[in-house]
């Protein structure tokens, strides 16, 4: 599933077990994951070096939240960046796994 995020696309690359943020066909950032039932464990979120500091990690997380919400799944944010993003966005608490 692809979710447009302000001109960017967030894709669930299931074969690679990661979400990808693309801009004009170029990879900008990734979030590795593993499925645990209806939950998606995210141990690592990364923006490629030349794109850091431009808010793209937040765009990636917003897209991930949209995808998971649409699929009725939850996130277990093990990555400090993912956890901080979700703390800073309390409206997304419904997607955070209660465990």
DSSP file (Angstrom, degrees, kcal/mol; ACC not computed):
  #  RESIDUE AA STRUCTURE BP1 BP2  ACC     N-H-->O    O-->H-N    N-H-->O    O-->H-N    TCO  KAPPA ALPHA  PHI   PSI    X-CA   Y-CA   Z-CA
    1    1 A X              0   0    0      0, 0.0    11,-1.1     0, 0.0     2,-0.4   0.000 360.0 360.0 360.0 139.5    0.0    0.0    0.0
    2    2 A X  E     -A   11   0A   0      9,-0.2     2,-0.5     7,-0.0     9,-0.2  -0.940 360.0-167.1-114.8 132.7    1.3    3.5   -0.8
    3    3 A X  E     -A   10   0A   0      7,-2.1     7,-1.8    -2,-0.4     2,-0.2  -0.966  18.6-135.3-120.9 115.3    0.3    6.5    1.2
    4    4 A X  E     -A    9   0A   0     -2,-0.5     2,-0.4     5,-0.2     5,-0.2  -0.495  20.7-172.3 -67.2 135.8    1.0   10.0   -0.3
    5    5 A X  E >   -A    8   0A   0      3,-3.2     3,-1.1    -2,-0.2    58,-0.1  -0.792  67.4 -44.9-132.8  89.6    2.6   12.2    2.4
    6    6 A X  T 3  S-     0   0    0     -2,-0.4     3,-0.1     1,-0.3    53,-0.0   0.916 124.2 -35.4  54.9  49.9    2.9   15.8    1.2
    7    7 A X  T 3  S+     0   0    0      1,-0.4    17,-0.4    16,-0.0    -1,-0.3   0.394 125.2  99.9  87.0  -5.0    4.3   14.9   -2.2
    8    8 A X  E <   -A    5   0A   0     -3,-1.1    -3,-3.2    15,-0.1     2,-0.4  -0.683  64.6-135.7-106.4 163.2    6.2   11.9   -0.8
    9    9 A X  E     -AB   4  22A   0     13,-2.2    13,-3.0    -5,-0.2     2,-0.5  -0.987   7.7-160.9-123.8 132.6    5.3    8.3   -0.9
   10   10 A X  E     -AB   3  21A   0     -7,-1.8    -7,-2.1    -2,-0.4     2,-0.4  -0.959  18.5-173.3-109.1 124.6    5.5    5.8    2.0
   11   11 A X  E     -AB   2  20A   0      9,-2.6     9,-2.7    -2,-0.5     2,-1.0  -0.923  27.5-132.8-121.5 141.0    5.5    2.2    0.9
   12   12 A X  E     - B   0  19A   0    -11,-1.1     2,-1.6    -2,-0.4     7,-0.2  -0.824  20.0-165.0 -89.6 101.9    5.3   -1.0    2.8
   13   13 A X  E >>> + B   0  18A   0      5,-2.3     5,-1.4    -2,-1.0     3,-1.3  -0.631  11.8 178.4 -87.0  79.8    8.1   -3.0    1.1
   14   14 A X  G >45S+     0   0    0     -2,-1.6     3,-0.8     1,-0.3    -1,-0.2   0.824  72.9  59.5 -58.9 -36.1    6.9   -6.3    2.6
   15   15 A X  G 345S+     0   0    0      1,-0.3    -1,-0.3    -3,-0.2    -2,-0.1   0.814 114.6  36.8 -62.3 -29.8    9.6   -8.4    0.9
   16   16 A X  G <45S-     0   0    0     -3,-1.3    -1,-0.3     2,-0.2    -2,-0.2   0.420 108.0-126.2 -99.7  -1.9   12.3   -6.3    2.6
   17   17 A X  T <<5S+     0   0    0     -3,-0.8    16,-2.6    -4,-0.7     2,-0.3   0.935  73.1 103.7  53.4  50.8   10.4   -6.0    5.9
   18   18 A X  E   < -BC  13  32A   0     -5,-1.4    -5,-2.3    14,-0.3     2,-0.4  -0.994  69.5-124.4-155.1 153.7   10.7   -2.2    5.9
   19   19 A X  E     -BC  12  31A   0     12,-2.5    12,-2.0    -2,-0.3     2,-0.4  -0.786  31.4-154.7 -92.5 143.9    8.7    0.9    5.2
   20   20 A X  E     -BC  11  30A   0     -9,-2.7    -9,-2.6    -2,-0.4     2,-0.6  -0.973  11.2-150.4-126.0 136.7   10.3    3.2    2.6
   21   21 A X  E     -BC  10  29A   0      8,-2.8     7,-3.3    -2,-0.4     8,-1.3  -0.931  23.0-171.0-102.3 121.0   10.0    6.9    2.1
   22   22 A X  E     -BC   9  27A   0    -13,-3.0   -13,-2.2    -2,-0.6     2,-0.4  -0.879  13.6-169.9-114.9 144.6   10.4    7.9   -1.5
   23   23 A X  E >  S- C   0  26A   0      3,-2.6     3,-1.8    -2,-0.4   -15,-0.1  -0.965  79.6 -20.2-133.4 116.6   10.7   11.3   -3.1
   24   24 A X  T 3  S-     0   0    0    -17,-0.4     3,-0.1    -2,-0.4    -1,-0.1   0.885 128.5 -51.4  52.1  42.5   10.6   11.6   -6.9
   25   25 A X  T 3  S+     0   0    0      1,-0.2     2,-0.4   -16,-0.0    -1,-0.3   0.479 115.6 116.0  78.2   2.7   11.5    7.9   -7.2
   26   26 A X  E <  S-C   23   0A   0     -3,-1.8    -3,-2.6     1,-0.0     2,-0.3  -0.882  71.2-114.7-109.7 136.4   14.5    8.2   -4.9
   27   27 A X  E     +C   22   0A   0     -2,-0.4    -5,-0.2    -5,-0.2     3,-0.1  -0.503  38.1 167.5 -68.3 128.1   14.8    6.5   -1.5
   28   28 A X  E     -     0   0A   0     -7,-3.3    20,-2.9     1,-0.4     2,-0.3   0.727  59.7  -9.7-111.0 -38.1   14.9    9.0    1.3
   29   29 A X  E     -CD  21  47A   0     -8,-1.3    -8,-2.8    18,-0.3    -1,-0.4  -0.988  53.9-151.6-160.5 163.8   14.4    7.0    4.4
   30   30 A X  E     -CD  20  46A   0     16,-2.9    16,-3.2    -2,-0.3     2,-0.4  -0.949   6.3-159.7-138.8 157.7   13.6    3.5    5.8
   31   31 A X  E     -CD  19  45A   0    -12,-2.0   -12,-2.5    -2,-0.3    14,-0.2  -0.901  20.2-146.7-137.6 108.9   12.0    1.9    8.9
   32   32 A X  E     +CD  18  44A   0     12,-1.6    12,-0.8    -2,-0.4     2,-0.3  -0.402  27.1 171.4 -69.6 150.3   12.8   -1.7    9.4
   33   33 A X  E     -     0   0A   0    -16,-2.6     2,-0.3     9,-0.2     9,-0.2  -0.981  27.5-153.9-152.7 166.2   10.1   -3.8   11.0
   34   34 A X  E     - D   0  41A   0      7,-1.7     7,-2.9    -2,-0.3     2,-0.3  -0.987  28.2-120.4-140.1 141.9    9.0   -7.3   11.9
   35   35 A X  E     - D   0  40A   0     -2,-0.3     2,-0.3     5,-0.2     5,-0.2  -0.594  23.4-178.4 -83.7 141.3    5.4   -8.4   12.4
   36   36 A X  E >   - D   0  39A   0      3,-3.2     3,-1.9    -2,-0.3     2,-0.3  -0.746  65.8 -66.6-136.9  85.1    4.2   -9.8   15.7
   37   37 A X  T 3  S-     0   0    0     -2,-0.3    -1,-0.2     1,-0.3    36,-0.0  -0.548 117.2 -15.1  66.3-127.3    0.6  -10.8   15.1
   38   38 A X  T 3  S+     0   0    0     -2,-0.3    36,-1.9    -3,-0.1     2,-0.3   0.491 125.4  89.0 -84.2  -3.7   -1.3   -7.5   14.5
   39   39 A X  E <   -De  36  74A   0     -3,-1.9    -3,-3.2    34,-0.2     2,-0.5  -0.676  65.3-149.3 -96.5 150.2    1.6   -5.5   15.9
   40   40 A X  E     -De  35  75A   0     34,-2.3    36,-2.6    -2,-0.3     2,-0.5  -0.974  11.6-149.5-118.3 115.0    4.5   -4.2   13.9
   41   41 A X  E     -De  34  76A   0     -7,-2.9    -7,-1.7    -2,-0.5     2,-0.7  -0.746   9.5-165.1 -87.4 123.3    7.8   -3.9   15.8
   42   42 A X  E     + e   0  77A   0     34,-2.6    37,-2.1    -2,-0.5    36,-1.2  -0.874  18.9 164.6-114.1  98.1    9.9   -1.0   14.6
   43   43 A X  E     +     0   0A   0     -2,-0.7     2,-0.3    35,-0.2    37,-0.2   0.630  66.5  30.9 -85.7 -13.9   13.5   -1.3   15.9
   44   44 A X  E     +D   32   0A   0    -12,-0.8   -12,-1.6    35,-0.1     2,-0.4  -0.965  51.5 178.3-154.1 127.7   15.1    1.1   13.4
   45   45 A X  E     +D   31   0A   0     -2,-0.3     2,-0.4   -14,-0.2   -14,-0.2  -0.997  18.6 174.9-125.7 134.0   14.2    4.3   11.5
   46   46 A X  E     -D   30   0A   0    -16,-3.2   -16,-2.9    -2,-0.4     2,-0.4  -0.997  23.9-155.9-145.2 136.3   16.7    6.0    9.4
   47   47 A X  E     -D   29   0A   0     -2,-0.4   -18,-0.3   -18,-0.3     5,-0.1  -0.920  42.9-102.4-103.3 135.5   16.9    8.9    7.0
   48   48 A X    >>  -     0   0    0    -20,-2.9     3,-2.6    -2,-0.4     4,-0.5  -0.276  38.4-107.1 -58.7 145.8   19.7    8.8    4.4
   49   49 A X  G >4 S+     0   0    0      1,-0.3     3,-1.4     2,-0.2    -1,-0.1   0.819 116.0  52.5 -47.8 -48.8   22.5   11.1    5.4
   50   50 A X  G 34 S+     0   0    0      1,-0.3    -1,-0.3     3,-0.0    -2,-0.1   0.628 111.7  48.3 -69.6  -9.8   22.0   13.7    2.8
   51   51 A X  G X4 S+     0   0    0     -3,-2.6     3,-1.0   -23,-0.2     5,-0.5   0.418  83.4 121.0-106.5  -0.4   18.3   14.1    3.8
   52   52 A X  T <<  +     0   0    0     -3,-1.4    -4,-0.0    -4,-0.5    -3,-0.0  -0.270  68.2  27.2 -66.9 150.4   18.8   14.4    7.6
   53   53 A X  T 3  S+     0   0    0      1,-0.0    -1,-0.2    -6,-0.0    -4,-0.0   0.613  93.9  97.5  78.5  13.3   17.6   17.4    9.4
   54   54 A X  S <  S-     0   0    0     -3,-1.0    -2,-0.1     0, 0.0    -1,-0.0   0.279  99.7-103.9-115.8   8.4   14.8   18.2    6.9
   55   55 A X  S  > S+     0   0    0     -4,-0.1     4,-1.4     3,-0.0     3,-0.2   0.564  82.8 127.0  84.1   8.4   11.9   16.6    8.7
   56   56 A X  H  >  +     0   0    0     -5,-0.5     4,-2.4     1,-0.2     5,-0.2   0.817  66.1  60.8 -72.2 -29.0   11.7   13.5    6.4
   57   57 A X  H  > S+     0   0    0      1,-0.2     4,-2.4     2,-0.2    -1,-0.2   0.895 105.0  49.8 -61.4 -39.1   11.9   11.1    9.4
   58   58 A X  H  > S+     0   0    0      2,-0.2     4,-2.5     1,-0.2    -1,-0.2   0.876 108.6  52.0 -66.0 -38.2    8.6   12.6   10.6
   59   59 A X  H  X S+     0   0    0     -4,-1.4     4,-2.0     2,-0.2    -2,-0.2   0.899 109.8  50.1 -63.7 -40.1    7.1   12.3    7.1
   60   60 A X  H  X S+     0   0    0     -4,-2.4     4,-2.3     2,-0.2    -2,-0.2   0.940 111.6  47.3 -62.8 -47.6    8.1    8.6    7.2
   61   61 A X  H  X S+     0   0    0     -4,-2.4     4,-2.7     1,-0.2    -2,-0.2   0.894 109.6  53.5 -62.6 -40.1    6.6    8.0   10.6
   62   62 A X  H  X S+     0   0    0     -4,-2.5     4,-2.1     1,-0.2    -1,-0.2   0.906 110.4  47.8 -61.5 -40.8    3.3    9.8    9.6
   63   63 A X  H  X S+     0   0    0     -4,-2.0     4,-2.5     2,-0.2    -2,-0.2   0.896 110.4  51.2 -66.2 -40.4    3.0    7.5    6.6
   64   64 A X  H  X S+     0   0    0     -4,-2.3     4,-2.8     2,-0.2     5,-0.2   0.936 109.8  50.0 -61.0 -46.9    3.7    4.4    8.7
   65   65 A X  H  X S+     0   0    0     -4,-2.7     4,-2.7     1,-0.2     5,-0.2   0.919 110.7  50.3 -59.2 -44.2    1.0    5.5   11.2
   66   66 A X  H  X S+     0   0    0     -4,-2.1     4,-2.3     2,-0.2    -1,-0.2   0.927 111.9  47.4 -59.8 -46.1   -1.5    6.0    8.3
   67   67 A X  H  X S+     0   0    0     -4,-2.5     4,-1.8     1,-0.2    -2,-0.2   0.948 114.4  45.7 -60.9 -49.5   -0.7    2.6    6.8
   68   68 A X  H  X>S+     0   0    0     -4,-2.8     5,-2.8     1,-0.2     4,-0.7   0.896 111.6  52.0 -64.2 -40.1   -1.0    0.8   10.1
   69   69 A X  H ><5S+     0   0    0     -4,-2.7     3,-1.0    -5,-0.2    -1,-0.2   0.933 110.3  48.7 -61.1 -45.7   -4.3    2.6   11.0
   70   70 A X  H 3<5S+     0   0    0     -4,-2.3    -1,-0.2     1,-0.2    -2,-0.2   0.835 113.9  46.7 -62.9 -33.0   -5.8    1.7    7.7
   71   71 A X  H 3<5S-     0   0    0     -4,-1.8    -1,-0.2    -5,-0.2    -2,-0.2   0.504 112.2-118.8 -88.0  -4.4   -4.8   -2.0    8.2
   72   72 A X  T <<5S+     0   0    0     -3,-1.0     2,-0.2    -4,-0.7    -3,-0.2   0.813  70.7 131.3  71.1  29.7   -6.0   -2.1   11.8
   73   73 A X      < -     0   0    0     -5,-2.8     2,-0.3    -6,-0.2    -1,-0.2  -0.611  46.7-136.6-109.8 170.7   -2.6   -2.8   13.1
   74   74 A X  E     -e   39   0A   0    -36,-1.9   -34,-2.3    -2,-0.2     2,-0.4  -0.789  11.3-126.8-124.0 167.8   -0.5   -1.3   15.9
   75   75 A X  E     -ef  40  96A   0     20,-2.7    22,-3.0    -2,-0.3     2,-0.6  -0.929   5.1-159.6-119.3 140.6    3.2   -0.3   16.3
   76   76 A X  E     -e   41   0A   0    -36,-2.6   -34,-2.6    -2,-0.4     2,-1.3  -0.932  21.5-153.0-112.7 101.0    5.7   -1.2   18.9
   77   77 A X  E     +e   42   0A   0     -2,-0.6   -34,-0.1     1,-0.2   -36,-0.1  -0.600  32.2 157.1 -84.5  92.0    8.3    1.6   18.7
   78   78 A X        +     0   0    0     -2,-1.3     2,-0.3   -36,-1.2   -35,-0.2   0.764  52.9  88.3 -81.7 -26.4   11.6    0.2   19.8
   79   79 A X  S  > S-     0   0    0    -37,-2.1     4,-2.6    -3,-0.2     5,-0.2  -0.558  80.3-134.9 -71.6 131.3   13.6    2.8   17.9
   80   80 A X  H  > S+     0   0    0     -2,-0.3     4,-2.4     1,-0.2     5,-0.2   0.864 105.9  51.9 -56.2 -37.1   14.1    6.0   20.0
   81   81 A X  H  > S+     0   0    0      2,-0.2     4,-2.6     1,-0.2    -1,-0.2   0.936 110.8  46.7 -65.3 -45.6   13.2    8.2   17.1
   82   82 A X  H  > S+     0   0    0      2,-0.2     4,-2.2     1,-0.2    -2,-0.2   0.910 113.3  49.4 -62.2 -42.9    9.9    6.3   16.5
   83   83 A X  H  X S+     0   0    0     -4,-2.6     4,-2.1     2,-0.2    -1,-0.2   0.914 112.0  47.8 -63.2 -43.4    9.1    6.4   20.2
   84   84 A X  H  X S+     0   0    0     -4,-2.4     4,-2.2    -5,-0.2    -2,-0.2   0.906 109.8  53.1 -65.0 -41.7    9.8   10.2   20.4
   85   85 A X  H  X S+     0   0    0     -4,-2.6     4,-0.6     1,-0.2    -2,-0.2   0.939 111.0  46.2 -57.7 -47.3    7.7   10.8   17.3
   86   86 A X  H >< S+     0   0    0     -4,-2.2     3,-0.5     1,-0.2     6,-0.3   0.855 110.9  52.0 -68.4 -34.6    4.7    9.0   18.8
   87   87 A X  H 3< S+     0   0    0     -4,-2.1     3,-0.3     1,-0.2    -1,-0.2   0.882 110.5  49.5 -64.3 -37.3    5.1   10.8   22.2
   88   88 A X  H 3< S+     0   0    0     -4,-2.2     2,-0.3     1,-0.2    -1,-0.2   0.564 110.5  53.0 -78.5  -8.9    5.1   14.1   20.3
   89   89 A X    X<  +     0   0    0     -4,-0.6     3,-2.4    -3,-0.5    -1,-0.2  -0.650  61.1 171.0-126.6  73.3    1.9   13.1   18.4
   90   90 A X  G >  S+     0   0    0     -3,-0.3     3,-1.6    -2,-0.3     4,-0.2   0.710  72.8  71.7 -60.8 -20.2   -0.7   12.1   21.0
   91   91 A X  G 3  S+     0   0    0      1,-0.3     3,-0.4     2,-0.1    -1,-0.3   0.659  94.2  56.6 -68.0 -13.6   -3.4   11.9   18.3
   92   92 A X  G X> S+     0   0    0     -3,-2.4     3,-2.0    -6,-0.3     4,-0.5   0.289  71.9 106.8 -97.8   8.9   -1.6    8.8   17.0
   93   93 A X  G X4  +     0   0    0     -3,-1.6     3,-0.9     1,-0.3    -1,-0.2   0.769  66.8  69.7 -60.1 -25.7   -1.9    7.0   20.4
   94   94 A X  G 34 S+     0   0    0     -3,-0.4    -1,-0.3     1,-0.2     4,-0.1   0.703  98.7  50.3 -65.7 -17.6   -4.6    4.7   18.9
   95   95 A X  G <4 S+     0   0    0     -3,-2.0   -20,-2.7   -21,-0.1     2,-0.4   0.600  87.1 100.2 -95.6 -13.9   -1.9    3.0   16.7
   96   96 A X  B << S-f   75   0A   0     -3,-0.9   -20,-0.2    -4,-0.5     2,-0.2  -0.591  82.6-114.6 -77.3 128.9    0.5    2.4   19.6
   97   97 A X        -     0   0    0    -22,-3.0   -20,-0.1    -2,-0.4    -1,-0.1  -0.429  16.8-141.3 -63.4 130.0    0.4   -1.2   20.8
   98   98 A X              0   0    0      1,-0.3    -1,-0.1    -2,-0.2    -2,-0.0   0.722 360.0 360.0 -68.2 -20.6   -0.8   -1.3   24.4
   99   99 A X              0   0    0      0, 0.0    -1,-0.3     0, 0.0    -2,-0.1   0.503 360.0 360.0 -74.6 360.0    1.6   -4.0   25.4
